[in-house]
Amino acid sequence: TAKSTKTMSAEFESELEVEAEPVGVADYFDIYANQIRFFVDLLVHEGVEYGLIGPRETNRIWSRHILNCMALAQFLPEDARVADIGSGAGLPGIVLAIARPDLSLTLIETMAKRCEWLEEASEQLGLDNVTVLHKRAEDLKGKQKFPFITARAVGNLSTLLKWTAPLLRSGGQMVFLKGESVQTEIQQAKDDYLFRKLDLALPIVREVETPLTGEITRVV
């Protein structure tokens, strides 16, 4: 388990370049700022050691990961029940759980070690709005449905839709963070008539500013 794994060597840890906390974090996250800082510390140390994030990601941990995940927050209504597919390092699931305690999040992850880490991190962070499921999304078909589904960096759109559409409640919404190739991915899904086959509305791509950094990110 996470607790029993040996501590990262001091030599390796000293080689990591960690992005400085951006100006405005305290105001933006308000009373949850210290929880976010603690989560960043977990990612920078345990996250790298356990292979949840690459060592090069620590020098953009805030801008590329933590704050990027927060771009989803505005698309989730108050008290929403959300399934986060392929949660991995808790991005965006843990970030949203900290900043939006009104949300009820189910983190769905296929790898047992990652699930153990997610459970450990949730416990250390004192999160009572997180449930971790060691399952493949496909295995939940016909068993669970959610009004909202999130995902970040989980395969191309066509694959992701096949995994997630069966878990979406009628009238629900899927809200994904995607990269610059999103329009190409959407066109491919259209060419395969995937939206029609899965009984989904055509997607809307929103270009939004990442909090504090102003970097443009795409929410589908």
C-alpha positions, -999 to +999 in steps of 0.1 A: +000+000+000+010+037-001+019+036+035+043+006+032+062+019+001+096+032+010+102+070+010+117+086-021+155+089-018+168+124-009+190+124-040+161+118-064+139+143-045+166+170-048+166+167-086+130+176-089+121+211-101+089+221-084+069+250-098+065+278-073+030+285-060+013+311-082+004+344-068-033+344-058-036+307-047-046+317-012-074+340-023-086+318-051-089+286-030-097+305+002-103+282+032-093+252+010-058+266+001-039+245+026-056+213+015-046+221-021-011+228-010-010+195+009-023+177-022+004+193-043+030+181-019+016+146-021+018+147-059+053+161-060+066+134-037+045+103-035+029+110-069+062+109-087+076+080-066+046+058-074+045+068-111+013+087-109+029+117-126+062+121-144+091+138-127+091+165-153+055+174-144+065+188-110+078+220-126+043+228-139+023+211-112+002+242-104-003+257-139-007+225-160-024+203-134-041+218-104-054+250-119-061+233-152-085+209-134-103+239-119-115+249-153-141+222-150-156+236-117-178+262-134-196+235-154-207+214-124-238+227-106-241+228-068-244+195-050-238+175-083-230+138-082-200+133-104-181+102-117-145+109-126-132+084-151-096+073-151-088+093-120-052+082-118-034+109-097-067+125-086-067+149-115-094+163-117-113+143-091-093+151-059-088+187-069-126+192-074-134+174-042-112+198-022-123+230-039-160+220-042-170+201-010-206+203-022-198+178-049-201+141-044-173+124-064-169+088-074-133+082-087-132+053-111-098+038-117-086+005-131-052+001-114-053-012-079-022+007-067-036+040-079-069+032-061-050+026-029-032+059-033-064+078-040-080+063-009-050+072+012-048+107-002-085+113+004-081+101+040-051+123+046-069+153+031-100+147+052-123+144+022-157+128+030-171+135-005-150+110-023-156+073-031-130+053-050-140+024-072-114-001-085-133-008-117-131-003-154-158+021-167-170-007-190-177-030-161-201-005-146-224-006-176-260-014-165-250-011-128-245+026-122-254+058-138-244+094-130-258+128-138-223+142-145-191+125-158-157+141-159-124+130-174-089+144-182-062+129-203-081+096-208-077+084-244-092+100-275-127+112-275-142+082-294-128+057-270-138+079-240-174+082-252-177+045-256-166+040-220-186+068-205-219+071-224-234+039-208-228+054-174-246+087-181-280+092-167-307+104-191-304+142-194-269+141-179-237+158-191-202+147-197-176+174-192-141+166-204-108+185-205-092+180-239-062+193-258-057+211-291-067+181-312-102+181-299-119+192-331-102+164-350-113+140-324-149+153-326-149+150-364-137+114-362-165+106-338-190+123-362-176+103-391-182+071-372-218+083-363-208+078-327-230+105-312-260+090-329-251+055-319-246+064-283-277+087-282-256+118-274-260+154-283-233+169-304-206+184-282-199+220-274-163+231-270-157+259-246-124+277-246-120+290-210-092+307-192-073+286-166-077+303-132-048+326-122-026+317-152-051+329-180-039+300-202-066+288-226-079+253-220-107+234-238-137+220-220-160+197-241 
